[in-house]
Amino acid sequence: MSQNTQILSYLKQGKKLTPIVALEKFGCFRLSARILNLRTEGYNIITENITKGGKTFAQYSLEDKNVR
């Protein structure tokens, strides 16, 4: 199963995904590139910037109306 498929399945479950979780679960080092691939396929993926401990990172989720 491709990383794109795994990531999409994870997001379709209503879960939010961060780069560290993507690395741990799917071995994905370039989550933003996979998200771009999914957006190109027509999925509306929301990006939220999170700051914790002085570090900022992206957290991705799938907009409900586009869950297929």
C-alpha positions in Angstrom: 0.0 0.0 0.0 1.4 3.4 -1.0 2.1 6.1 1.5 -0.6 8.3 -0.2 -3.1 5.5 0.3 -2.1 5.0 3.9 -2.2 8.7 4.7 -5.6 9.2 3.1 -7.0 6.2 4.9 -5.7 7.6 8.2 -7.2 11.1 7.5 -10.6 9.5 6.4 -10.8 8.1 9.9 -11.1 11.6 11.2 -7.7 11.7 12.6 -5.2 14.5 12.4 -1.7 13.9 11.1 1.6 15.5 12.0 5.0 14.9 10.3 6.3 12.9 13.4 3.2 10.6 13.4 3.6 10.1 9.6 7.2 9.1 10.1 6.4 6.7 12.9 3.3 5.1 11.3 4.1 5.2 7.6 7.9 5.9 7.3 7.1 9.1 5.5 9.8 11.7 5.6 8.1 14.2 3.3 4.5 14.5 4.5 3.9 17.8 2.9 4.7 16.3 -0.5 2.2 13.5 0.1 -0.4 16.0 1.2 0.3 18.0 -2.1 -0.3 14.7 -4.0 -3.6 14.2 -2.3 -4.7 17.8 -2.8 -3.9 17.4 -6.5 -6.2 14.4 -6.6 -9.0 16.7 -5.3 -9.0 16.1 -1.5 -9.5 19.2 0.6 -6.9 18.8 3.3 -6.8 21.4 6.0 -3.4 22.6 7.4 -3.2 23.9 10.9 0.1 25.3 12.3 0.7 24.1 15.8 3.3 25.6 18.2 4.5 23.6 21.1 7.7 24.1 23.2 8.8 26.9 20.8 8.5 24.6 17.8 6.0 25.1 15.0 4.8 22.2 12.8 1.9 21.4 10.5 -1.1 19.3 11.5 -3.3 18.0 8.6 -6.9 16.9 8.6 -9.4 16.0 5.9 -12.5 18.3 5.5 -15.5 16.1 6.3 -17.5 16.9 3.1 -14.7 15.4 0.9 -14.4 12.1 2.6 -14.9 9.5 -0.1 
